[in-house]
Amino acid sequence: MSRLPIVEGVIKYVRKNNSMFCMPGHKGGRGFKNTHIGKELYNNFVEVDITEVDGMDNLHHPDGIIKEAQDKLRDFYGSKKSYFLVNGSTSGNLAMIFSCFNEGDKVIVERNCHRSVFNGIIMRKLTPVYIKDKIYKEFNTPLSIDEVKLLTLIEDNKDAKGIIITYPNYYGVCCNLKLIINEAHKRGIKVLIDSAHGAHFIASGGLPEDALRLGADFVVMSAHKTLPSLTQTAYLHIGKNVDEKKVDFYVSIFLSTSPSYMLMCSMDYARYFLEEKGTEAYENLINTCEYYRNKINRLKNFHIICKGEIDAHDIDSTRYVLQTKISINMYKLYDYLVSNKLQPEMCDGENIIFIFSPFNTNEEFELLYRVLSECKIESYEKAKVKVIEENSPCMQYKPYEVLDKKSEWKDYNETNGMICKEAVVPYPPGIPIILPGEIINGEIIKTIEYYLKCGVTILGVNENNNINVINEFVSTKED
């Protein structure tokens, strides 16, 4: 048994010297080593772990160096006000939801948004109207929201107070956010953006447009995902028509009262890097990604999704969504890559996602190409799971209303007409089949059965194939 499980485990992992095609954006510290000030910060990180002593500033009431740094962040992104978040994008999503909505408000929200958004909806006691995802049958993958249906939702729910959208999503895919913002603002609807994966968009015209510049009212960005910043760091930006005093209050509520200067220093540096070197760095990265994307796509068995191949507004070209041209067990391919010192961001069973930053080297891209070209993919053959397009279950209770209701774990085959207590989410594709408060019907039962037969892991289904339901029954049309 290890004396220091975390310390020894992390050191062991780092010493493998894996090529980091995943978060964080600084890629093992390289992002701090390409400028003089960055090197100084890298060499003194532990020393800057101080608190709000005399001569420093207080994140909860900044009037010195933190205020100056946040003002620089505001000016660079063009917000009304910007905040450093030491509790990650989760705290930003909660802060913007509480700042924008009152209890009982109706919000239009993506069905497969980040769990922190769902948590915020429950905590604020909101009424969600869900946006469906569009299934791209040629790729067997839900790559983006259905924009046509979203515009219909906006028209049909004029009493909605806001829309919550992920831009970009985990696959780097971006919807036509400008169109959505324009349509929402015509009706007085606020637009809140979880742009955790889009902090770098401002760096180059070769990337999708920045959400704040498109007119969003709130934008949350994870600095650590794509920028040279430490894990757990994020930004919150607010637009010109937002009440900043209200945001000040909720940001303070959701942040630690002992914010780390290590984290704040790295966020300040990430903005500095973008401002001083970002354009050149990200345009070089875009070119490198394009070169190796084309090279990999000439291989017999592999394909990286390209911008013009999907019916979506835009896609982040610094991210790879790798698919195979024959049906295989993608988890075995993921393990093969890791065994060759290549660490992807994730595998969803259908795709392997790679997140790059300017601090990945040409040698790493070349290694990725070589390892793929040498892969004996035929040995991984296995029929792929067909992603089923979700239906639209009826909502009997708002999500927060189910929290205190008695429930039981029941065989999913016996739950027709019952109300879901805990979300049921097959992974892949990661889209909930049913969410808390919704009524289970025959189609949902068939969908659960299909994914179980295919061996897909389903969150919300236990080892006995039971799901958590409320002790109530609602008559369905199928009865």
For each residue, the residues with C-beta under 8 A, 3 or more apart:
1:
2: 5 8 9
3: 8
4: 7 8
5: 2 8 9
6: 9 10
7: 4 10 11
8: 2 3 4 5 11 12
9: 2 5 6 12 13
10: 6 7 13 14
11: 7 8 14 15
12: 8 9 15 16
13: 9 10 16 18
14: 10 11 17 28
15: 11 12
16: 12 13 341
17: 14 341
18: 13 338 341 342 343
19: 341 342 343 360 364 367 368
20: 27 28 343 360
21: 320 342 343 344 345 354 355 356 360 364 368
22: 343 344 345 346 354 355
23: 224 225 226 231 345 355
24: 27 224 225 229 230 231
25: 31 200 223 224 225 226 227 228 229 270 355 357 359
26: 29 30 31 32 224 227 228 229 230 266 357 359
27: 20 24 30 31 357 359 360
28: 14 20
29: 26 32 33 42
30: 26 27 33 34 359
31: 25 26 27 34 38 227 228 229 273 357 358 359
32: 26 29 35 38 39 41 42 228 266 269
33: 29 30 38 39 42
34: 30 31 38 277 359
35: 32 38 39 272 273 276 277
36: 39 40
37: 40 41 269 272
38: 31 32 33 34 35 41 42 228 269 273
39: 32 33 35 36 42 43
40: 36 37 43 44
41: 32 37 38 44 45 48 265 266 269
42: 29 32 33 38 39 45
43: 39 40
44: 40 41 47 48
45: 41 42 48 49 262 265
46: 49 262
47: 44
48: 41 44 45 261 262 265
49: 45 46 260 261 262
50: 53 56 261
51: 56 258 261
52: 56 57 58
53: 50 56
54:
55:
56: 50 51 52 53 64 65 261
57: 52 62 63 64 65 66 67
58: 52 61 62 63 66
59: 62 66 84 86 255 259 264
60: 252 255 257 259
61: 58
62: 57 58 59 66 67 70
63: 57 58 67
64: 56 57 67 68
65: 56 57 68 69
66: 57 58 59 62 69 70 84 264
67: 57 62 63 64 70 71
68: 64 65 71 72
69: 65 66 72 73 84 264 267 268 271
70: 62 66 67 73 74 81 82 83 84
71: 67 68 74 75
72: 68 69 75 76 268 271 275
73: 69 70 76 77 79 82 84 235 267 268 271
74: 70 71 77 78 79 80 81 82 237
75: 71 72 78
76: 72 73 202 271 274 275
77: 73 74 82 202 210 212 235 237
78: 74 75 212 213
79: 73 74 82 212 219 237 238 239
80: 74 238 239 240 242 244
81: 70 74 237 238 244 247
82: 70 73 74 77 79 235 236 237 238
83: 70 92 95 235 236 237 247 251
84: 59 66 69 70 73 233 235 259 263 264 267 268
85: 88 89 91 92 95 220 233 234 235 236 251 255
86: 59 91 232 233 255 256 259 260 263 264
87: 90 91 232 234 254 255 256
88: 85 91 92 222 224 232 233 234
89: 85 92 93 114 116 194 196 220 221 222 234
90: 87 93 94 114 116
91: 85 86 87 88 94 95 234 251 254 255
92: 83 85 88 89 95 96 220 221 234 235 236 251 254
93: 89 90 96 97 114 116 117 120 194 220
94: 90 91 97 98 116 119 120 123 250 254
95: 83 85 91 92 98 99 236 247 250 251 253 254
96: 92 93 99 100 192 218 220 236 238 247 250
97: 93 94 100 101 117 120 121 123 124 126 164 192
98: 94 95 101 120 123 124 250 253 254
99: 95 96 218 242 243 246 247 249 250
100: 96 97 161 162 190 192 217 218 242
101: 97 98 105 107 124 126 161 162
102: 105 124 161
103: 124 125 126
104: 125 126 127
105: 101 102 124 126 127 160 161 162
106: 126 127 128 129 157 159 160 161
107: 101 121 126 127 128 129 160 161 162 163 164
108: 128 129 130 131 150 153 154 157 160 162 163 164 189
109: 113 117 121 128 129 130 131 163 164
110: 113 117 130 131 133 145 164 165 166
111: 130 131 132 133 390 431 432 435
112: 133 142 430 431 432
113: 109 110 117 118 164 166 194
114: 89 90 93 117 118 166 194 196
115: 118 119
116: 89 90 93 94 119 120
117: 93 97 109 110 113 114 120 121 164 194
118: 113 114 115 121 122 399 423 435
119: 94 115 116 122 123
120: 93 94 97 98 116 117 123 124 126
121: 97 107 109 117 118 124 126 128 399 400
122: 118 119 125 399 400 403 436
123: 94 97 98 119 120 400
124: 97 98 101 102 103 105 120 121
125: 103 104 122 398 400
126: 97 101 103 104 105 106 107 120 121 398 400
127: 104 105 106 107 398
128: 106 107 108 109 121 398 399
129: 106 107 108 109 153 157 160
130: 108 109 110 111 392 435
131: 108 109 110 111 145 146 149 150 153 165
132: 111 145 146 149 390 392
133: 110 111 112 142 144 145 146 390 431
134: 142 143 144 145 146 147 311
135: 140 141 142 387 389
136: 139 140 141 142 143 310 311
137: 140
138:
139: 136 143 305 310 323 350
140: 135 136 137 350 384 385 386 387
141: 135 136 171 321 323 350 351 387 429
142: 112 133 134 135 136 387 429 430 431
143: 134 136 139 169 171 173 305 310 312 321
144: 133 134 147 169 171 173 174 175 310 312
145: 110 131 132 133 134 150 165 175
146: 131 132 133 134 149 150
147: 134 144 150 151 175 176 179 180 313
148: 151 152
149: 131 132 146 152 153
150: 108 131 145 146 147 153 154 163 175 180
151: 147 148 154 155 179 180 183
152: 148 149 155 156
153: 108 129 131 149 150 156 157
154: 108 150 151 157 158 160 163 180 183 184 187 189
155: 151 152 158
156: 152 153
157: 106 108 129 153 154 160
158: 154 155 187
159: 106
160: 105 106 107 108 129 154 157 163 189
161: 100 101 102 105 106 107 189 190
162: 100 101 105 107 108 189 190 191 192 217
163: 107 108 109 150 154 160 180 184 189 190 191 192
164: 97 107 108 109 110 113 117 192 193 194
165: 110 131 145 175 177 180 191 192 193 194
166: 110 113 114 169 193 194 195 196
167: 174 175 177 193 194 195 198 211
168: 171 172 173 174 195 197 198 208 315 316
169: 143 144 166 172 173 197
170: 197 346 353
171: 141 143 144 168 305 315 319 321 351 353
172: 168 169 197 315 316 317 318 319 321
173: 143 144 168 169 310 312 314 315 316
174: 144 167 168 177 198 208 209 312 313 314 315 316
175: 144 145 147 150 165 167 180 312 313
176: 147 179 180 313
177: 165 167 174 180 181 193 209 211 214 216 313
178: 181 182 209 214 215
179: 147 151 176 182 183
180: 147 150 151 154 163 165 175 176 177 183 184 191
181: 177 178 184 185 191 214 215 216
182: 178 179 185 186 215
183: 151 154 179 180 186 187
184: 154 163 180 181 187 189 190 191
185: 181 182 188 189 191 215
186: 182 183
187: 154 158 183 184
188: 185
189: 108 154 160 161 162 163 184 185
190: 100 161 162 163 184 217 218
191: 162 163 165 180 181 184 185 215 216 217 218
192: 96 97 100 162 163 164 165 216 217 218
193: 164 165 166 167 177 211 216 218 219 220
194: 89 93 113 114 117 164 165 166 167 220
195: 166 167 168 198 199 201 211 219 220 221
196: 89 114 166 199 220 221 222 225 234
197: 168 169 170 172 222 225 226 316 319 355
198: 167 168 174 195 201 208 210 211 221 226 316
199: 195 196 202 221 222 223 225 226 227 235 270
200: 25 203 207 226 227 274 278 282 318 357
201: 195 198 207 208 209 210 211 316
202: 76 77 199 210 213 274 278
203: 200 207 274 278 279 281 282
204: 207 278 279 282 283 286
205:
206: 282 283 286 317
207: 200 201 203 204 282 286 316 317 318
208: 168 174 198 201 313 314 315 316
209: 174 177 178 201 213 214 314
210: 77 198 201 202 213 214
211: 167 177 193 195 198 201 214 216 219
212: 77 78 79 215 216 219 237 239
213: 78 202 209 210
214: 177 178 181 209 210 211
215: 178 181 182 185 191 212 239
216: 177 181 191 192 193 211 212 219 239
217: 100 162 190 191 192 238 239 241 242
218: 96 99 100 190 191 192 193 236 237 238 239 242
219: 79 193 195 211 212 216 236 237 238
220: 85 89 92 93 96 193 194 195 196 234 235 236 237
221: 89 92 195 196 198 199 234 235 236 237
222: 88 89 196 197 199 225 226 233 234
223: 25 199 227 229 233 234 235 266 267 270
224: 23 24 25 26 88 227 229 230 231 232 233 234 266
225: 23 24 25 196 197 199 222 355
226: 23 25 197 198 199 200 222 318 355 357
227: 25 26 31 199 200 223 224 270 273 274 357
228: 25 26 31 32 38 266 269 270 273 357 359
229: 24 25 26 31 223 224 233 263 266 267 269 270
230: 24 26 224 233 262 263 266
231: 23 24 224
232: 86 87 88 224 263
233: 84 85 86 88 222 223 224 229 230 263 266 267 270
234: 85 87 88 89 91 92 196 220 221 222 223 224
235: 73 77 82 83 84 85 92 199 220 221 223 267
236: 82 83 85 92 95 96 218 219 220 221 247 251
237: 74 77 79 81 82 83 212 218 219 220 221
238: 79 80 81 82 96 217 218 219 242 244 247
239: 79 80 212 215 216 217 218 242
240: 80
241: 217
242: 80 99 100 217 218 238 239 246 247
243: 99 246 247
244: 80 81 238 247 248
245: 248 249
246: 99 242 243 249 250
247: 81 83 95 96 99 236 238 242 243 244 250 251
248: 244 245 251 252
249: 99 245 246 252 253
250: 94 95 96 98 99 246 247 253 254
251: 83 85 91 92 95 236 247 248 254 255
252: 60 248 249 255
253: 95 98 249 250
254: 87 91 92 94 95 98 250 251
255: 59 60 85 86 87 91 251 252 259
256: 86 87 259 260
257: 60
258: 51
259: 59 60 84 86 255 256 263 264
260: 49 86 256 263 264
261: 48 49 50 51 56 264 265
262: 45 46 48 49 230 265 266
263: 84 86 229 230 232 233 259 260 266 267
264: 59 66 69 84 86 259 260 261 267 268
265: 41 45 48 261 262 268 269
266: 26 32 41 223 224 228 229 230 233 262 263 269 270
267: 69 73 84 223 229 233 235 263 264 270 271
268: 69 72 73 84 264 265 271 272
269: 32 37 38 41 228 229 265 266 272 273
270: 25 199 223 227 228 229 233 266 267 273 274
271: 69 72 73 76 267 268 274 275
272: 35 37 268 269 275 276
273: 31 35 38 227 228 269 270 276 277 278 281
274: 76 200 202 203 227 270 271 277 278
275: 72 76 271 272 278
276: 35 272 273
277: 34 35 273 274 280 281
278: 200 202 203 204 273 274 275 281 282
279: 203 204 282 283
280: 277 283 284
281: 203 273 277 278 284 285 358
282: 200 203 204 206 207 278 279 285 286 318 358
283: 204 206 279 280 286 287
284: 280 281 287 288 358
285: 281 282 288 289 318 356 357 358 360
286: 204 206 207 282 283 289 290 317 318
287: 283 284 290 291
288: 284 285 291 292 356 360 362 365
289: 285 286 292 293 317 318 320 356 365
290: 286 287 293 294 317
291: 287 288 294 295 365
292: 288 289 295 296 365 366 368 369
293: 289 290 296 297 304 306 317 320
294: 290 291 297 298
295: 291 292 298 299 369
296: 292 293 299 302 303 304 322 368 369 372
297: 293 294 302 303 304 306
298: 294 295
299: 295 296 302 372 373
300: 325
301: 324 325 326 375 377
302: 296 297 299 322 323 324 325 372 377
303: 296 297 322 323 324 325
304: 293 296 297 320 321 322 323
305: 139 143 171 309 310 315 321 323
306: 293 297 309 315
307: 310 314 315 317
308:
309: 305 306
310: 136 139 143 144 173 305 307 315
311: 134 136
312: 143 144 173 174 175 315
313: 147 174 175 176 177 208
314: 173 174 208 209 307
315: 168 171 172 173 174 208 305 306 307 310 312 319
316: 168 172 173 174 197 198 201 207 208 319
317: 172 206 207 286 289 290 293 307
318: 172 200 207 226 282 285 286 289 355 356 357
319: 171 172 197 315 316 353 354 355 356
320: 21 289 293 304 352 353 354 356
321: 141 143 171 172 304 305 351 352 353
322: 296 302 303 304 344 351 352 353 354
323: 139 141 302 303 304 305 350 351
324: 301 302 303 327 328 330 333 377
325: 300 301 302 303
326: 301 377 378 381
327: 324 381 382 383 384
328: 324 332 333 377 380 381 382 384
329: 332 333 380 381 382
330: 324 333 334 347 348 349 350 351 352
331: 334 335 347 349
332: 328 329 335 336 380
333: 324 328 329 330 336 337 347 352 375 377 380
334: 330 331 337 338 344 347 352
335: 331 332 338 339
336: 332 333 339 340 371 375 380
337: 333 334 340 342 343 344 352 368 371
338: 18 334 335 341 342 343 344
339: 335 336
340: 336 337 367 371
341: 16 17 18 19 338 367
342: 18 19 21 337 338 364 367 368 371
343: 18 19 20 21 22 337 338
344: 21 22 322 334 337 338 347 352 353 354
345: 21 22 23 353 354 355
346: 22 170 352 353
347: 330 331 333 334 344 351 352 353
348: 330 351 353 427 428 429 430
349: 330 331 385 427 428 429 456
350: 139 140 141 323 330 384 385 387 428 429
351: 141 171 321 322 323 330 347 348 428
352: 320 321 322 330 333 334 337 344 346 347
353: 170 171 319 320 321 322 344 345 346 347 348
354: 21 22 319 320 322 344 345 368
355: 21 22 23 25 197 225 226 318 319 345
356: 21 285 288 289 318 319 320 360
357: 25 26 27 31 200 226 227 228 285 318 360
358: 31 281 282 284 285
359: 25 26 27 30 31 34 228
360: 19 20 21 27 285 288 356 357 364 365
361: 364 365
362: 288 365 366
363: 366 367
364: 19 21 342 360 361 367 368
365: 288 289 291 292 360 361 362 368 369
366: 292 362 363 369 370
367: 19 340 341 342 363 364 370 371
368: 19 21 292 296 337 342 354 364 365 371 372
369: 292 295 296 365 366 372 373
370: 366 367 373 374
371: 336 337 340 342 367 368 374 375
372: 296 299 302 368 369 375
373: 299 369 370
374: 370 371
375: 301 333 336 371 372
376: 379
377: 301 302 324 326 328 333 380
378: 326 381
379: 376
380: 328 329 332 333 336 377
381: 326 327 328 329 378
382: 327 328 329
383: 327
384: 140 327 328 350
385: 140 349 350 428 451 454 456
386: 140
387: 135 140 141 142 350 428 429
388: 447 450 451
389: 135
390: 111 132 133 431 432 433 447
391: 441 443 444 447
392: 130 132
393: 420 434 435 438 439 440 441 444
394: 438 439
395: 398 437 438 439
396: 419 437 438 439 472 474
397: 401 402 405 419 436 437 470
398: 125 126 127 128 395 401 437
399: 118 121 122 128 402 435 436 437
400: 121 122 123 125 126 403
401: 397 398 405 437
402: 397 399 405 407 419 420 421 436 437 470
403: 122 400
404:
405: 397 401 402 421 470 471 472
406: 470 471
407: 402 421 422 468 469 470 471
408: 468 469 471
409: 462 464 466 467 468 469
410: 414 415 418 466 467 469
411: 414 415 464 465 466
412: 415 445 448 449 461 465 466 467
413: 445 449
414: 410 411
415: 410 411 412 418 440 445 467 469
416: 440 441 442 445 476 478 479
417: 439 440 441 473 474 475 476 478 479
418: 410 415 439 440 469 470 472 473 474
419: 396 397 402 437 438 439 440 469 470 472 474
420: 393 402 423 424 434 435 436 437 438 439 440 467 468 469 470
421: 402 405 407 436 468 469 470
422: 407 436 460 467 468
423: 118 420 432 434 435 436 459 460
424: 420 432 433 434 444 448 458 459 460 461 467
425: 430 431 432 433 458 459 460
426: 429 430 431 433 451 456 457 458 459
427: 348 349 430 456 457 458 459
428: 348 349 350 351 385 387 456
429: 141 142 348 349 350 387 426
430: 112 142 348 425 426 427
431: 111 112 133 142 390 425 426
432: 111 112 390 423 424 425 435
433: 390 424 425 426 444 447 448 451 458
434: 393 420 423 424 438 440 444
435: 111 118 130 393 399 420 423 432 438
436: 122 397 399 402 420 421 422 423
437: 395 396 397 398 399 401 402 419 420
438: 393 394 395 396 419 420 434 435
439: 393 394 395 396 417 418 419 420 474 476
440: 393 415 416 417 418 419 420 434 444 445 467 469
441: 391 393 416 417 444 445 476 477 478
442: 416 445 446 476 478
443: 391 446 447
444: 391 393 424 433 434 440 441 447 448
445: 412 413 415 416 440 441 442 448 449
446: 442 443 449 450
447: 388 390 391 433 443 444 450 451
448: 412 424 433 444 445 451 452 458 461 467
449: 412 413 445 446 452 453
450: 388 446 447 453 454
451: 385 388 426 433 447 448 454 456 458
452: 448 449 455 456 458 461 465
453: 449 450
454: 385 450 451
455: 452
456: 349 385 426 427 428 451 452
457: 426 427
458: 424 425 426 427 433 448 451 452 461
459: 423 424 425 426 427
460: 422 423 424 425 467 468
461: 412 424 448 452 458 465 466 467
462: 409 465 466 467
463:
464: 409 411
465: 411 412 452 461 462
466: 409 410 411 412 461 462
467: 409 410 412 415 420 422 424 440 448 460 461 462
468: 407 408 409 420 421 422 460
469: 407 408 409 410 415 418 419 420 421 440
470: 397 402 405 406 407 418 419 420 421
471: 405 406 407 408
472: 396 405 418 419
473: 417 418
474: 396 417 418 419 439
475: 417 479
476: 416 417 439 441 442 479
477: 441
478: 416 417 441 442
479: 416 417 475 476
